[in-house]
Amino acid sequence: MLVSVAQAFSVNNWVRKFVDRHRGSLSKRACKALADKRAGQQVFDGVVDFCTELKDFLTHYSFPNHAVLNFDETRLVQNGDKLVLRRIEAANKERTNVRSTRNQTVASLLTFVAADGSVLLSVYILKGRFRDNGEATMDFTMEHAPRVTRGTWPRYYVWNDTGYLDAGTFKAVLTKCAEVFHAAMSALLLGDQLVAHRRADIVEFAIGLDLFLFFLAKNTSHVTQPLDEAPFATLQADKVRRNEVAIMDGMLTNTSSRDALLMAAYEAERRAFSRPIIIADFRRRGLWLFDADLMKSNVRANLGWVNSGETAADAARHAATMVIQAAQDRIDQSQARYKNSKPVVQRGVVHSPFLLLAQHEEMEAAASKEAAAKVDRREEREQKK
């Protein structure tokens, strides 16, 4: 957002003054064009329906700040970074091999944060290979229990076949959530539209635990959900930095870095889910204290429906939207001018582009003819059966 604002308003060098004057209204986030299904009128209509339903629900129930929880999972994955150092050693050597965790998926982190800034619990969901009796022997690194303070919370671990949150795992997590909450009142749990969250048996099971599940509008959790803003962004950035440092230290000291990413996540988690960050995110998203107008305004701004000139912050958002839209238009125009082909070429031979395209079209025609022949043969076999 700030980069786009700087590009749009670099004239007269007033960006710094603008940022200092409106720092409370600005946030640092990654901006990119969204898919059509996430940037249309139906998205905003879903937010309107969500606000109407939640407002009606809150006329019958009331919740204190610590009983309003946002839960979401994020993947702990190391990829796309600049660390490319690699050391290869024979397996039979006594020295420990250093293993990089680039492009490696370790776990899913499911976190429950409350509107008062506290963290109820966090759950690491890991992948395991289970025997027929449903048991598996796992080898992983667990952090020593930190000293109990106001800034600590219980951490739990779950293993399943995929490492992703599924219905059975979510039921077990809800049971643990109700056990940790242990208050003589109900709790409101706000989550996204994941299938494992919205199953009828899951919702009924949660109500039996005095937990009300409420789901944010489809394709808007990146805008309306507090966890998707600063907490997860801080977690991912800090995790990458700590992981790369741990891998480099392992190479320099000849020690194993097998669980570097998991250990980096432990440290980054404690820093990312701080009370000021969580409280500010709930307020900026308009989720709690519930502000339907603010939530709709945030969605309209992210969809590019802000009228330029209303306020300084709105003008900045509008300018950033115009920059992103212009970039998308240029990409669409360049893609229309170029054609991808897949010809067969020879080394050291100069090929004409017309012949390459003609060869590509012949290959596509042959592939289409073969596909049609396969369909005919399949139908013939079915008729014989």
Secondary structure, 3 states (H helix, E strand, C coil): CHHHHHHHCCHHHCHHHHHHHCHHHCCCCCCCCCCHHHCCHHHHHHHHHHHHHHHHHHCCCCCCHHHEEEEEEEEEEECCCCCCCCCCCCCCCCCCCCCCCCCEEEEEEEEEEECCCCEEEEEEEEECCCCCCCCCCCCCCCCCCCCCCCCCCCEEEEEECCCCCCHHHHHHHHHHHHHHHCCCCCEEEEECCCHHHHCHHHHHHHHHCCEEEEECCCCCHHHHCHHHCHHHHHHHHHHHHHHHHHHHHHHHHCCCCCCHHHHHHHHHHHHHCCHHHHHHHHHHHCCCCCCHHHHHHHHHHHCCCCCCCCCHHHHHHHHHHHHHHHHHHHHHHHHHHCCCCCCCCCCCCCCCHHHHHHHHHHHHHHHHHHHHHHHHHHHHHHHHC
